[in-house]
Amino acid sequence: MAMSRKVFLSILAMDSYQRGYAPGITGLPQLAPGATVKIGNATLTTDSEAKLGPSAQATGFYASAYQWGSETIISYRGTDFDVGQGELVTSQFARDLGRGWTTFLAPTLGAQTQ
């Protein structure tokens, strides 16, 4: 039985959380010149670090691009807050509020959107 499209796209979305800066799982094969990283029948082709450099990380943005047959699939990673020890606002939360949420809350585009 073949895996459904929705399930496989969900796996690619989860894979984005395991790559780049602050990955959820360490030790996975990483994107490198000349290397091929396969996830099922898809191939990781590039990510925001390769295309944008450190400016992407500075804004809290990360995305991975995969080639799946004739399709290019782009998975965007959201911010993962670790609000622990009774803190209501962490530095990650403050960074995302100022650089990501402003897309919805203000007339100017936040750094993540740019």
C-alpha positions as CSV (number, residue, x, y, z in Angstrom):
1,M,0.0,0.0,0.0
2,A,1.4,3.4,-1.0
3,M,1.8,6.2,1.5
4,S,-0.8,9.0,1.0
5,R,0.4,12.3,-0.4
6,K,-0.7,14.1,2.8
7,V,1.3,11.8,5.0
8,F,4.4,12.2,2.9
9,L,4.1,16.0,2.8
10,S,3.7,16.0,6.6
11,I,7.0,14.0,6.8
12,L,8.8,16.5,4.7
13,A,7.4,19.3,6.9
14,M,8.6,17.5,10.0
15,D,12.0,17.0,8.4
16,S,12.5,20.8,8.2
17,Y,12.5,20.9,12.0
18,Q,15.4,18.4,12.1
19,R,17.7,20.5,9.9
20,G,19.6,23.8,9.9
21,Y,20.2,25.7,13.1
22,A,18.8,24.3,16.3
23,P,17.6,21.0,14.8
24,G,15.2,18.8,16.8
25,I,17.2,15.7,16.1
26,T,21.0,15.7,15.7
27,G,23.0,13.3,13.5
28,L,20.9,13.4,10.4
29,P,22.7,13.8,7.0
30,Q,23.0,17.5,6.3
31,L,22.9,19.3,3.0
32,A,26.5,19.8,1.7
33,P,27.9,20.5,-1.8
34,G,27.9,17.3,-3.9
35,A,26.0,15.3,-1.3
36,T,22.5,13.9,-1.8
37,V,20.1,13.8,1.1
38,K,17.1,11.5,0.4
39,I,13.9,11.4,2.4
40,G,11.8,8.6,0.9
41,N,11.4,9.4,-2.8
42,A,12.2,13.1,-2.3
43,T,15.6,14.7,-2.4
44,L,16.6,17.7,-0.2
45,T,17.9,20.2,-2.7
46,T,18.5,23.4,-0.8
47,D,17.6,25.3,2.4
48,S,17.4,28.9,3.6
49,E,20.8,28.8,5.1
50,A,22.3,27.9,1.7
51,K,20.3,30.6,-0.1
52,L,20.2,33.4,2.5
53,G,23.1,32.8,4.8
54,P,23.1,33.8,8.4
55,S,20.5,36.6,7.9
56,A,17.8,33.9,7.8
57,Q,18.8,32.5,11.2
58,A,19.0,36.0,12.6
59,T,15.3,36.5,11.9
60,G,14.3,33.1,13.1
61,F,13.4,31.8,9.6
62,Y,14.2,28.4,8.2
63,A,12.9,26.5,5.1
64,S,13.9,23.4,3.2
65,A,13.3,22.6,-0.5
66,Y,12.8,19.1,-1.7
67,Q,12.4,17.7,-5.2
68,W,9.7,15.0,-5.3
69,G,9.2,13.7,-8.8
70,S,8.4,16.7,-10.9
71,E,7.4,18.8,-7.9
72,T,9.4,21.2,-5.7
73,I,8.1,21.0,-2.1
74,I,9.0,23.8,0.3
75,S,8.7,23.3,4.0
76,Y,8.8,26.3,6.3
77,R,9.7,25.8,9.9
78,G,7.8,27.7,12.6
79,T,9.3,29.1,15.8
80,D,9.6,26.5,18.6
81,F,9.3,28.3,21.9
82,D,10.7,26.8,25.1
83,V,8.8,28.6,27.7
84,G,10.0,27.0,30.9
85,Q,10.6,27.9,34.5
86,G,7.5,30.1,34.7
87,E,8.7,32.6,32.1
88,L,6.0,34.2,30.1
89,V,8.3,35.8,27.5
90,T,11.5,34.2,26.3
91,S,14.1,35.7,24.0
92,Q,12.8,33.5,21.2
93,F,9.3,34.7,21.8
94,A,10.4,38.3,21.8
95,R,12.4,37.8,18.6
96,D,9.5,36.2,16.8
97,L,7.1,38.8,18.0
98,G,9.3,41.6,16.6
99,R,10.4,39.9,13.4
100,G,7.6,37.5,12.5
101,W,4.3,38.5,14.0
102,T,4.6,42.1,12.8
103,T,3.4,40.8,9.4
104,F,0.0,40.4,10.9
105,L,0.1,43.1,13.6
106,A,1.7,46.1,11.9
107,P,1.6,47.9,8.5
108,T,5.3,47.1,7.8
109,L,6.7,43.7,6.9
110,G,8.7,41.8,9.5
111,A,12.2,40.6,8.8
112,Q,11.0,37.0,8.4
113,T,8.6,38.0,5.7
114,Q,11.2,40.0,3.9
